[in-house]
């Protein structure tokens, strides 16, 4: 493979599947933006479509919380589109709510919120797929979004999500005061649990998920969330 061919692939002029290259050649030349898998060049992460790009705005975070723009989150002065949920995404979210609701509401531990509800975490707003707020923190104007982070934030990974952004978002929750974050991965059927920046663990489908001290007494099998 020539340097010209490499440049054409990197610039999107030449389709990567038209390139024949050994793994030794790839290691020697390294094609920017690609990985080498089973004899093929595979993009590390596809570019976001125009409709998923952030939109600069003059709106303040306070105005966003008051008005709430459907389908967007507010991050550093930009409106960031939320990935449209798939059928699988919706089913998993409902499973999570079903299991949590049966434990939280009879004991009056707090309330659950769906992805339409906005929370402020630092200088950004988020709309977790499912969120839990304990009874003691249920204050403020119900007609607006929360100006506080949830106690428990739950995110279901979408096909268009980028792994680094998902992890960054989970850590942003923790930094703002969220005590527990669950990230559910439909492909691997795993749950990544974030308790702190240094306390992160992954549960597989055979493991039992618990609410730690955030939702005391809650437990369910990971595989039940993906049925």
C-alpha angles and dihedrals in degrees: 000000000000128000088247091057091048091051091049091052092048091050093047093246096115121044110242092226089066091063123094113203138152122229089247090056090048092051090049098046103023112205109228114242095013140096126205114238125168094335095314136104108237122189112244091223127351116240115261115257115247093257090059097053120109118259119218112232139183089217116118123227089249091055091048091053090050098045101026113204109225115238096016141092124206116237124169096330095318134103107232116199116234116231110256108252119244126220089260090050091054094047093052092048091052091049090054092049091047094055096041095044092056090057104034104046101048088052094042091231094150140284138298124226132198131221093280090072120092125216128186116229111178110307095342139065128227138188107209116202088240128005135183125207119187120236094250091060098047097111135120137055112333091202091067136053122270116277087200133065120256120255089233124023121191123194126186111206115238124206090250094051118111114224095226092052092050091052092045090052092050091052090047089057091053094046090053093052106271106145100206136020128190121194113192118204111200096194097055093026091228135136120218111207119206116195096153139340089273098037109068125140138174123223122200127210093273093056129092118242116214135189092234108208091320096073099017116210096013119132138153139157114270091227090060090065092059100047 
